[in-house]
Amino acid sequence: MVWLLLLLFIPAPALAQKKPGPQRWPIERLTVEGLKNYSLQQTLAATGLKTGQLAGQPDFEAARDRLLATGVFETVGYKFAPATGSNGYEASFQVLEVEPVYPVRFESLHAPDAEVQAFLRQKDPFFGPKIPATEAFLKRHAAAIEEYLASKGHTEKIAGKVVADSPEQFAIVFRPATGAPKVAEVKFRGNEVVPSTVLLNSFAGVAYGTIYSEAAFRQMLDASVRPIYEARGRIRLAFPAIQTEKAKGVDGLVVTVTVDEGASYDLGEVRLEGESPVPAKELLKAGGFKSGDMANFDDIAAGLDRMKKRLRREGYTKVSFHVDRHPDDKKKTVDLALKPELGPQYLFGKLTVEGLDILSEPSVRKLWTLKEGNPFNADYPDYFLEQIRTQGLFDGLGKTRSSLKVDEQNRIVDVTLTFVASTGSDEASPASLRRRRP
C-alpha cells in the first residue's frame, strides 16, 4: 500500500509520456539512382533538398512528390540512413524515367524559338532537346509558353502534342491550340535550272491542304523535289530557308521555299563492297553505270534494279542495296559505294501445272528449266509464261498466271502455273488446252 500512496502524491504531468519530436538531421550526401536522360544536378534541383540542411522523413516524402509532379518519372522511391562517422544522413532517390522521349520543336509562335527555349530552361531544369509526352509535362510547358508570349503582348492558348513526322519518327510540337495551319500555296525562289512550274507540278499536289510543320514540309521536299534535281546531277541541293505567311482570302499559309540548286556533279567511281554471290565485275556490268557522265540518280536507280534482278536469279528474292555517296566538291564528282544486303536465299521446290491436258502438261514441264533444290529465280515464272505466249505454243491460249507458295522456315518456294483458254473467264475452271501442232 505504501507504493500506492506514493503514486497519489506524484504530479500528473510527470506520469504522462512525452511524445518524441520529428527526427531531423543534417543531409551529408544526396544521390539519385536510375538516371538515363537527365543529370544528377537536374534531378537534385527538382527535389528541393540540399546538402547541409536539416531533413527528416516528411522532407523526403515531399521531395519524392515533387519529383513525381515533374512528369518525367514513372516511379520515385527514397531511402536514408545515418552517415558513417557523422551525425547526418546519407540519402538517395531511386527513379524510373518516363520513356520514350521525343525531340521538341515550336511552330507558329509569335517569338523566336531560341527565346522560348531559353525561357523554358529557366523555368524547368528538365526541359531539353528531348522531352517526355506525359500530360503533366506538356501542360506545364504549354502554360509556360503562354506566360512568355503574354509578356510579349501575345495572348493565346498553346498546346503540346505528339505528331508523326514519318511512320517511325515522332516529335512533340508546341503550337497555338486554335488549330494547326494548312498549306494553301507554295512558292519557290532561287531556282534557275528547274522552272517553278515543274517544281509545283510535282510538289503542289502533295503539299496543298496538309497541316503545316517545317519538319514534315522538308520531308515532302526531299521526297518530291530532290529527285528532280538529282536526276540532273545536283546532289548538293539545299533549302536554306522556308518562310510562311497567312494567305489572303483563304484560310491557310503561303509557304515560300528558297532553293540553293548547287553545282552539277559527274559520276565518278562505282565500286561494290561486301560479299556477293555474283562476281563484282559481272554485277557492276549489269548495273551499266557510266562514270564520267552526269550523275543522273534516276539512271543509277535503274542500274541498281538491274543488279537486284541479277541477284534474284541466285535466290536472293529480297535483296536491296545500301548506297554511300562520296562527293568530291573540288572535282564536282561523286563516287558510289554499293553494298548488297542479300537477305535469305530461297530454293525452288516443286512445280504444279493447272489447266492443261495430260498430253500438254509434260511438254510444259520439259520446257521448264528450273530444277528442284536450285536457287529460286523470282523472275523466272513470269518470264517462262511470256516465252510460251510469244512462241505461240498453244492454240486458244487466254490469260496465264503464276503463283508462289513460300515456306519461310525452310526457304523453299513452290510455283503453280495456271493456263486458261481464251473462251473461258478468269473465274471459270481452267480450260483444257492442246499444244499447237508444228
C-alpha positions in Angstrom: 0.0 0.0 0.0 3.0 2.3 0.5 3.8 2.4 -3.2 0.1 3.3 -4.0 0.2 6.2 -1.5 3.4 7.4 -3.2 1.8 7.4 -6.6 -1.0 9.6 -5.3 1.5 12.3 -4.5 3.3 12.3 -7.9 2.1 15.2 -10.1 0.0 14.1 -13.1 2.3 15.7 -15.8 5.2 13.6 -14.5 3.1 10.4 -15.3 2.4 11.4 -18.9 4.9 10.1 -21.6 6.4 12.9 -23.7 6.0 12.3 -27.5 9.3 12.5 -29.4 9.5 15.3 -31.9 10.3 14.7 -35.6 13.8 13.3 -36.2 15.6 15.8 -38.4 19.3 15.6 -39.1 21.7 17.3 -41.5 21.9 15.9 -45.0 25.5 14.8 -45.6 25.1 13.3 -49.0 22.4 13.1 -51.8 22.4 10.7 -54.7 20.0 9.5 -57.4 19.9 6.1 -58.9 18.3 5.1 -62.3 19.0 8.3 -64.3 19.4 7.9 -68.1 18.2 11.1 -69.9 18.6 13.6 -67.1 21.6 14.7 -65.0 22.1 14.4 -61.2 22.1 18.2 -61.0 18.7 18.5 -62.8 17.1 15.9 -60.5 18.5 17.2 -57.2 17.4 20.7 -58.1 13.8 19.4 -58.5 13.8 17.7 -55.1 14.2 21.0 -53.3 16.8 19.4 -51.0 20.4 20.5 -50.4 23.3 19.0 -48.5 23.7 20.6 -45.1 20.0 21.3 -44.5 18.1 19.6 -41.7 15.7 16.9 -43.0 13.5 14.0 -41.9 11.1 11.6 -43.4 8.4 14.3 -44.1 11.0 16.2 -46.1 12.0 13.2 -48.2 8.3 12.4 -48.9 7.7 15.9 -50.0 10.8 15.7 -52.3 9.5 12.4 -53.8 6.2 14.1 -54.5 7.9 17.0 -56.2 9.9 14.6 -58.5 6.7 12.7 -59.5 5.0 16.0 -60.2 7.6 16.9 -62.9 6.1 14.3 -65.2 9.4 12.9 -66.2 9.5 9.9 -63.8 7.2 6.8 -63.7 8.1 5.9 -60.1 10.2 7.5 -57.4 11.4 5.9 -54.2 13.8 7.1 -51.5 15.9 5.8 -48.6 18.1 7.4 -46.0 20.3 6.3 -43.2 22.9 7.7 -40.7 26.1 8.7 -42.5 29.2 6.8 -41.4 31.2 8.8 -38.9 28.9 11.8 -38.6 25.5 12.9 -37.1 23.9 13.4 -40.6 22.0 11.4 -43.2 23.1 9.7 -46.4 20.0 9.8 -48.7 19.3 8.5 -52.2 16.3 8.5 -54.6 15.5 5.6 -56.9 13.8 6.7 -60.1 12.4 5.1 -63.2 12.2 7.6 -66.1 9.3 8.0 -68.5 10.2 6.6 -71.9 10.4 7.3 -74.7 11.4 10.9 -75.0 10.8 12.9 -78.2 12.5 15.8 -79.9 10.7 19.1 -79.3 10.0 22.0 -81.7 7.8 25.1 -81.9 5.5 26.2 -84.7 3.6 29.4 -85.4 4.6 31.1 -82.2 5.0 34.9 -82.0 8.5 34.6 -80.7 11.9 33.2 -81.8 12.4 29.5 -80.9 15.7 30.3 -79.2 14.0 32.8 -76.8 11.2 30.3 -76.0 13.7 27.5 -75.3 15.8 29.8 -73.0 12.7 30.7 -71.0 11.6 27.1 -70.6 15.1 26.0 -69.5 15.0 28.7 -66.9 11.6 27.6 -65.7 12.2 23.9 -65.6 15.6 22.1 -65.2 14.2 19.0 -67.1 13.5 20.9 -70.3 15.9 19.9 -73.1 16.1 18.9 -76.8 14.1 15.7 -76.0 11.2 15.6 -73.5 8.5 13.1 -72.4 5.0 13.2 -73.6 3.3 13.0 -70.2 0.2 15.2 -69.7 1.7 16.9 -66.7 4.9 17.8 -68.6 3.1 19.1 -71.7 0.6 21.1 -69.8 3.2 22.7 -67.6 5.3 23.8 -70.6 2.4 24.9 -72.6 1.4 27.2 -69.7 5.0 28.5 -69.5 5.0 29.3 -73.2 1.7 31.2 -72.8 3.2 33.1 -69.9 6.2 34.1 -72.1 4.1 35.1 -75.0 1.8 37.2 -72.8 4.9 39.1 -71.6 5.5 40.0 -75.3 1.9 41.1 -75.8 0.5 37.9 -77.5 -2.3 36.2 -75.6 -3.2 32.8 -77.0 -3.6 29.2 -75.8 -0.8 26.8 -76.6 -1.0 23.1 -76.9 1.8 20.4 -76.9 1.1 17.3 -78.9 3.0 14.3 -80.3 3.0 14.3 -84.1 4.3 11.8 -86.6 6.9 13.3 -89.0 7.1 9.8 -90.6 5.8 6.3 -89.7 8.9 5.8 -87.5 9.7 9.3 -86.4 7.8 11.3 -83.8 8.2 14.7 -82.3 6.5 16.9 -79.7 5.2 20.2 -81.2 4.1 23.2 -79.3 1.8 25.4 -81.4 -1.4 27.6 -80.9 -4.3 25.5 -79.8 -6.7 27.2 -82.2 -5.8 24.7 -84.9 -2.8 23.8 -87.0 -2.4 25.9 -90.1 -2.7 24.2 -93.5 -0.7 24.8 -96.7 -2.7 27.0 -99.1 0.0 28.0 -101.6 3.7 27.1 -102.3 6.2 29.4 -103.9 9.8 28.7 -105.0 12.6 31.2 -105.3 16.3 31.0 -106.2 15.7 28.2 -108.7 17.1 28.5 -112.3 17.9 25.0 -113.6 14.4 23.7 -112.9 11.4 26.1 -113.6 8.9 26.7 -110.8 6.1 25.2 -112.9 8.0 21.8 -112.9 8.6 22.0 -109.2 5.0 22.9 -108.4 3.6 20.2 -110.7 5.5 17.6 -108.7 5.0 19.1 -105.3 1.7 21.1 -105.1 -0.5 18.0 -105.1 1.5 16.5 -102.2 1.7 19.6 -100.0 -1.5 21.6 -100.6 -4.1 21.1 -97.9 -1.7 19.4 -95.5 -1.2 20.6 -91.9 2.0 22.6 -91.9 5.0 21.8 -89.9 8.5 22.6 -91.1 9.9 19.1 -90.5 7.1 17.4 -92.4 7.3 20.0 -95.2 11.0 19.4 -95.6 10.4 15.7 -95.8 7.9 16.3 -98.6 10.5 18.5 -100.4 13.1 15.7 -100.1 10.6 13.1 -101.5 9.2 15.2 -104.4 11.7 17.9 -105.3 15.1 16.5 -104.5 14.8 13.6 -107.1 14.1 16.1 -109.9 17.4 17.8 -109.1 19.4 14.6 -108.5 18.4 13.4 -112.0 20.3 16.5 -113.1 23.4 15.8 -111.0 22.5 18.4 -108.4 23.4 16.4 -105.3 24.1 19.4 -103.2 20.6 20.8 -103.4 19.5 22.6 -100.3 16.5 24.5 -98.9 18.2 27.1 -96.7 15.1 29.0 -95.8 11.4 28.2 -95.6 9.1 31.2 -94.7 5.4 31.3 -94.0 2.7 34.0 -94.1 -1.0 34.0 -93.8 -2.7 33.5 -97.2 -5.0 36.3 -98.4 -8.6 35.4 -99.0 -8.3 31.8 -97.8 -7.7 30.0 -94.6 -4.1 28.8 -94.7 -0.5 29.6 -95.2 1.6 30.7 -98.1 4.9 28.8 -97.9 7.9 30.2 -99.7 10.9 27.9 -100.3 14.3 29.2 -101.0 16.2 26.8 -103.3 20.0 26.5 -103.5 20.4 24.3 -106.5 24.2 23.8 -106.2 26.5 22.6 -109.0 26.1 19.7 -111.3 28.2 16.6 -110.4 29.5 13.8 -112.6 29.5 10.2 -111.7 32.9 9.0 -110.5 34.0 5.5 -109.4 31.3 3.0 -108.7 32.5 0.1 -106.5 30.9 -2.9 -104.8 31.6 -3.5 -101.1 30.7 -6.6 -99.0 30.0 -10.1 -100.1 28.2 -11.1 -103.2 27.4 -14.5 -104.8 28.0 -12.8 -108.2 31.4 -11.5 -109.1 31.7 -7.8 -108.6 32.7 -7.2 -112.2 29.7 -9.0 -113.6 27.3 -7.4 -111.2 28.6 -3.9 -111.9 28.4 -4.6 -115.6 24.7 -5.5 -115.1 24.3 -2.1 -113.5 25.6 -0.3 -116.6 26.8 2.7 -114.7 28.5 5.4 -116.8 31.4 7.0 -114.9 32.3 10.4 -116.4 28.7 11.2 -117.4 26.4 13.5 -115.3 25.4 11.8 -112.1 21.7 11.0 -113.0 20.3 9.3 -110.0 17.3 8.1 -112.0 19.7 6.2 -114.2 21.6 5.0 -111.1 18.3 3.7 -109.5 17.6 1.8 -112.8 21.1 0.3 -112.7 20.5 -0.9 -109.1 17.3 -2.5 -110.2 19.2 -4.4 -112.9 21.7 -5.6 -110.2 18.9 -6.7 -108.0 17.4 -8.7 -110.8 20.7 -10.4 -111.4 21.0 -11.4 -107.7 17.4 -12.6 -107.6 18.4 -15.2 -110.1 20.6 -16.6 -107.3 17.6 -17.0 -105.0 18.0 -13.7 -103.1 14.5 -12.5 -103.7 14.5 -9.8 -101.0 17.9 -8.2 -102.0 18.4 -4.5 -101.6 21.4 -2.1 -101.8 22.8 0.4 -99.3 24.4 3.3 -101.3 27.1 5.5 -99.8 27.8 8.7 -101.7 31.3 10.2 -101.6 31.3 13.6 -103.3 34.4 15.5 -104.3 33.4 19.1 -104.1 36.6 20.3 -105.9 36.3 17.9 -108.9 32.5 18.1 -108.8 32.3 14.3 -108.9 30.5 11.7 -106.7 31.8 8.2 -106.1 29.4 5.5 -105.1 30.0 2.5 -102.8 27.3 -0.1 -103.3 26.8 -2.7 -100.6 24.3 -5.5 -101.3 22.0 -6.5 -98.4 21.2 -10.0 -99.7 18.7 -11.3 -97.1 17.9 -15.1 -97.1 18.5 -17.3 -100.1 15.4 -19.2 -101.4 15.5 -22.6 -103.2 13.0 -23.9 -105.8 10.7 -26.6 -104.5 8.1 -28.1 -106.9 6.2 -27.1 -110.0 2.4 -27.5 -110.3 0.7 -27.0 -113.7 -3.0 -26.3 -114.0 -5.3 -26.1 -117.0 -3.5 -28.4 -119.4 -4.4 -31.9 -120.5 -2.3 -35.0 -119.9 -0.5 -34.6 -123.2 0.3 -30.9 -123.0 1.4 -30.7 -119.4 4.5 -32.9 -119.9 5.5 -30.6 -122.7 5.5 -27.6 -120.3 7.4 -29.4 -117.7 10.0 -30.4 -120.2 10.5 -26.7 -121.2 10.7 -25.6 -117.5 14.5 -25.4 -116.7 14.4 -24.5 -113.0 15.5 -27.6 -111.1 14.3 -28.6 -107.6 16.8 -27.6 -104.9 18.4 -24.9 -107.1 18.3 -21.2 -106.2 14.9 -19.8 -107.0 14.8 -17.1 -109.6 11.9 -14.9 -108.7 11.6 -13.5 -112.2 11.6 -16.9 -114.0 7.9 -18.0 -113.7 6.5 -14.9 -115.4 9.4 -14.9 -118.0 8.6 -18.6 -118.7 4.9 -17.9 -119.3 5.7 -14.9 -121.6 8.0 -17.1 -123.7 5.3 -19.7 -124.1 2.9 -17.0 -125.3 5.5 -15.4 -127.6 6.3 -18.7 -129.2 2.6 -19.5 -129.7 2.9 -23.0 -128.3 -0.8 -23.4 -127.6 -4.0 -22.8 -129.6 -6.6 -20.6 -127.9 -4.4 -19.6 -125.1 -6.1 -17.0 -122.9 -4.7 -15.5 -119.7 -1.9 -17.2 -117.8 -0.6 -16.6 -114.3 1.9 -17.8 -111.9 1.5 -18.0 -108.1 4.1 -18.8 -105.4 3.8 -20.7 -102.2 6.7 -19.8 -99.9 7.9 -21.9 -97.0 9.7 -19.2 -94.9 11.0 -21.6 -92.4 12.8 -23.8 -94.9 13.3 -21.0 -97.5 11.5 -23.2 -100.2 9.3 -21.7 -103.0 6.8 -23.8 -104.9 5.4 -22.5 -108.2 1.9 -23.0 -109.7 1.4 -22.2 -113.4 -2.2 -21.7 -114.5 -3.3 -21.8 -118.1 -6.8 -20.6 -119.2 -8.4 -20.9 -122.6 -9.3 -17.7 -124.4 -13.0 -18.6 -124.3 -13.0 -19.0 -120.6 -13.3 -16.3 -117.9 -10.9 -15.6 -115.1 -13.3 -17.0 -112.6 -14.0 -20.2 -114.6 -12.3 -23.5 -114.1 -9.0 -23.7 -116.1 -9.8 -24.9 -119.6 -8.1 -27.8 -121.2 -5.6 -26.7 -123.9 -3.7 -28.6 -126.5 -0.3 -27.8 -127.8 -0.2 -26.4 -131.3 1.0 -28.8 -133.9 4.1 -27.8 -135.8 
